[in-house]
């Protein structure tokens, strides 16, 4: 065991930037090919936000018109207000779907093959997270293109300025999904956990209605929304479309991203993996 450890450490010392980039490219290509081969995943990622945009927003437009609040300079239609929240919805669901694929890969043995490679485990997890975020951002921009055709438009430059906000928010939500996947042992249990996490995060946020309206109706719900990291991801995306930075949201998103990612790396550490292998070996015997 000691000789293997020293050999792995020696291999890692010989890795240069090129080898790390090749590994990152391989993980990105694998996730991209999986995404292309799962067309229903692409369709399902768009059905939910388009349903809200085309049906619910049209029905709530007269009831939930939005007054002049930052970053808007004038009154906006309800569908304009919820578009950043729907972008966050795509990132949230995509992050959970990526973590679902990790649970599946772990059951099939593919994840174990990846994690026992000589590359540092933290790098492999970050690379997989980056691959998932890249796929989710593509989904967001496809949704924004459809919304543009529907007449829901932001400033043209805002679509480029929103990219860093989408990336950081995707990293935070993907890291949360990765952390959840480390605690789920069976694929069948993941759907319940997803519903327990996704829907409270989405509905108890600023994605569907301004927080000042929530505060008027329920101070307790307002407090919950303020404690919800998804609220800050949505606000970061919302302000970025208009070329502004909401500094509190930026700080909160980065902080939670580091916390979730650090916890996921610890949860996937080699010691825990060794214990799981021992348990599986004992169960099979």
C-alpha positions in Angstrom: 0.0 0.0 0.0 2.9 2.4 0.9 4.6 1.7 -2.5 1.4 2.5 -4.4 1.0 5.7 -2.5 4.5 6.8 -3.2 4.2 5.9 -6.9 1.0 7.9 -7.2 2.6 10.9 -5.6 5.6 10.6 -7.9 3.3 10.5 -10.9 1.5 13.6 -9.7 4.7 15.4 -9.4 5.5 14.7 -13.0 2.2 16.1 -14.3 2.6 19.4 -16.0 0.0 21.9 -17.2 -0.4 20.1 -20.5 -1.4 16.8 -18.8 -3.9 18.7 -16.6 -5.4 20.4 -19.7 -5.6 17.0 -21.5 -7.5 15.5 -18.5 -9.8 18.5 -18.3 -10.5 18.3 -22.1 -11.3 14.6 -21.8 -13.9 15.2 -19.0 -15.4 18.2 -20.9 -15.7 16.1 -24.1 -17.2 13.2 -22.2 -19.9 15.4 -20.6 -20.5 17.1 -24.0 -21.0 13.8 -25.8 -23.3 12.6 -23.0 -25.4 15.7 -23.4 -25.6 15.3 -27.2 -26.7 11.7 -26.8 -29.4 12.6 -24.3 -31.7 14.8 -26.3 -34.5 14.4 -23.8 -32.3 16.0 -21.2 -32.0 19.1 -23.5 -35.7 19.2 -24.1 -36.6 18.8 -20.4 -34.2 21.6 -19.4 -36.2 24.0 -21.6 -39.7 22.8 -20.9 -39.9 24.0 -17.3 -38.7 27.6 -17.9 -40.6 28.0 -21.1 -43.8 26.8 -19.4 -43.3 29.6 -16.8 -42.5 32.1 -19.4 -45.3 31.4 -21.9 -48.1 30.3 -19.6 -47.7 31.4 -16.0 -46.1 34.8 -16.8 -49.0 35.6 -19.1 -51.5 34.7 -16.5 -49.7 36.6 -13.7 -48.8 39.7 -15.7 -51.8 41.8 -14.5 -51.5 40.6 -10.9 -47.8 40.7 -10.4 -46.6 43.7 -12.4 -43.3 44.9 -11.2 -42.7 48.5 -10.2 -39.5 50.4 -10.7 -36.8 48.6 -8.6 -33.1 48.2 -9.3 -31.7 47.3 -11.8 -34.8 48.4 -13.8 -35.1 52.0 -14.9 -38.8 51.8 -15.6 -41.8 49.5 -15.1 -41.2 46.0 -16.5 -43.5 43.2 -17.5 -43.7 40.2 -15.2 -42.0 37.9 -17.8 -39.1 40.3 -18.0 -38.7 40.1 -14.2 -38.8 36.4 -14.0 -36.4 35.7 -16.9 -33.2 35.8 -14.7 -35.0 33.5 -12.2 -35.7 31.1 -15.0 -32.1 31.2 -16.0 -31.3 30.3 -12.4 -33.9 27.5 -12.6 -32.0 26.0 -15.6 -28.7 26.2 -13.7 -30.3 24.6 -10.6 -31.9 21.7 -12.4 -28.8 21.2 -14.5 -26.6 21.1 -11.4 -28.8 18.5 -9.9 -28.9 16.4 -13.1 -25.1 16.4 -13.2 -25.0 15.2 -9.6 -27.6 12.5 -10.6 -25.2 11.3 -13.3 -22.4 11.1 -10.7 -24.6 8.8 -8.6 -25.3 6.7 -11.6 -21.6 6.6 -12.6 -20.8 5.6 -9.0 -23.2 2.7 -9.2 -22.0 1.6 -12.6 -18.3 1.9 -11.5 -17.4 4.7 -13.9 -16.9 7.2 -11.1 -14.5 4.9 -9.3 -12.4 4.6 -12.4 -12.2 8.3 -12.6 -11.4 9.0 -9.0 -8.6 6.4 -8.7 -6.7 8.0 -11.6 -3.3 9.6 -10.6 -4.7 13.1 -10.9 -5.6 14.9 -7.6 -9.2 14.1 -6.7 -10.0 17.8 -6.2 -8.9 18.5 -9.7 -11.1 15.7 -11.1 -14.2 17.0 -9.2 -13.6 20.6 -10.2 -13.2 19.5 -13.8 -16.4 17.5 -13.7 -18.1 20.5 -12.1 -16.8 22.8 -14.9 -18.1 20.4 -17.5 -21.5 20.4 -16.0 -21.6 24.2 -15.8 -20.5 24.6 -19.4 -23.5 22.4 -20.5 -25.9 24.3 -18.3 -24.8 27.7 -19.7 -25.5 26.4 -23.2 -29.0 25.5 -22.1 -29.5 29.0 -20.6 -28.5 30.8 -23.8 -30.8 28.6 -25.9 -33.6 29.6 -23.5 -32.7 33.2 -23.8 -32.7 33.0 -27.6 -36.3 31.6 -27.5 -37.3 34.3 -25.0 -35.9 36.9 -27.4 -38.1 35.6 -30.2 -41.0 35.8 -27.7 -40.3 39.5 -27.2 -38.6 39.2 -23.7 -35.3 41.1 -24.3 -32.5 42.5 -22.2 -29.9 45.0 -23.5 -27.8 43.3 -26.2 -24.6 43.8 -24.3 -26.2 42.3 -21.2 -26.2 38.8 -22.7 -22.4 38.9 -22.7 -22.1 40.6 -19.4 -24.3 38.0 -17.8 -21.9 35.2 -18.6 -19.6 35.6 -15.5 -22.7 35.7 -13.3 -24.1 32.6 -14.9 -20.8 30.9 -14.5 -20.4 31.7 -10.8 -24.0 30.8 -10.1 -23.7 27.5 -12.0 -20.6 26.7 -10.0 -22.4 27.3 -6.7 -25.4 25.2 -7.6 -23.4 22.5 -9.3 -21.2 22.2 -6.2 -24.3 21.9 -4.1 -25.5 19.0 -6.3 -22.1 17.4 -6.1 -22.2 17.6 -2.3 -25.6 16.0 -2.2 -24.4 13.2 -4.6 -21.7 12.3 -2.1 -24.3 11.5 0.5 -26.7 9.5 -1.7 -25.9 5.9 -2.0 -28.7 4.7 -4.3 -30.0 6.2 -7.4 -33.6 5.6 -6.3 -33.2 8.0 -3.4 -32.0 10.9 -5.5 -35.4 12.0 -6.9 -36.8 12.7 -3.4 -33.7 14.6 -2.4 -33.9 16.7 -5.6 -37.5 17.7 -4.8 -36.6 18.4 -1.2 -33.8 20.8 -2.3 -34.9 22.2 -5.7 -38.4 23.4 -5.1 -37.9 25.1 -1.7 -34.8 26.8 -3.1 -36.6 28.0 -6.1 -39.9 29.1 -4.7 -38.4 30.7 -1.5 -36.3 33.1 -3.5 -36.5 36.3 -5.5 -36.9 34.3 -8.7 -40.7 34.7 -9.1 -41.5 37.9 -7.1 -39.6 40.9 -5.6 -38.6 40.5 -2.0 -40.4 43.6 -0.9 -43.7 42.0 -1.9 -42.8 38.9 0.2 -41.9 41.1 3.2 -45.3 42.8 3.0 -47.2 39.5 3.1 -44.9 37.3 5.3 -41.9 38.5 7.3 -41.0 34.9 8.0 -40.9 33.9 4.4 -38.9 37.1 3.6 -36.3 36.0 6.2 -36.1 32.5 4.6 -35.7 34.1 1.1 -32.9 36.3 2.4 -31.1 33.2 3.8 -31.5 31.3 0.6 -28.3 31.3 -1.5 -30.4 30.9 -4.7 -31.9 34.3 -4.1 -28.4 35.9 -4.4 -27.6 33.9 -7.5 -30.8 35.2 -9.2 -30.1 38.8 -8.2 -26.5 38.5 -9.4 -27.8 37.3 -12.8 -30.5 40.0 -12.9 -28.2 42.9 -12.3 -25.6 41.5 -14.7 -28.0 41.7 -17.6 -28.0 45.5 -17.1 -24.3 45.9 -16.7 -24.4 46.3 -12.9 -22.8 44.3 -10.1 -24.8 43.5 -7.0 -21.8 43.2 -4.7 -23.7 41.5 -1.8 -25.0 38.8 -4.1 -21.5 38.4 -5.7 -19.9 37.9 -2.2 -22.6 35.4 -1.1 -22.5 33.3 -4.3 -18.7 33.1 -4.1 -18.8 32.2 -0.4 -21.3 29.5 -0.8 -19.6 28.1 -3.9 -16.4 27.7 -1.9 -18.2 26.1 1.0 -20.1 23.7 -1.1 -17.1 22.8 -3.3 -14.9 22.3 -0.3 -17.4 20.1 1.5 -17.9 18.0 -1.7 -14.1 17.5 -2.0 -13.9 16.4 1.6 -16.9 14.1 1.1 -15.2 12.5 -1.9 -11.9 12.1 -0.1 -9.9 8.9 -0.6 -10.4 7.7 3.0 -14.1 7.7 2.6 -13.9 6.0 -0.7 -11.7 3.3 0.9 -14.3 2.7 3.6 -17.1 2.4 1.0 -15.0 -0.2 -0.9 -14.5 -2.1 2.3 -18.2 -2.0 3.0 -19.1 -3.2 -0.5 -16.5 -6.0 -0.3 -17.9 -7.1 3.1 -21.4 -7.0 1.8 -20.5 -9.1 -1.3 -18.8 -11.7 0.9 
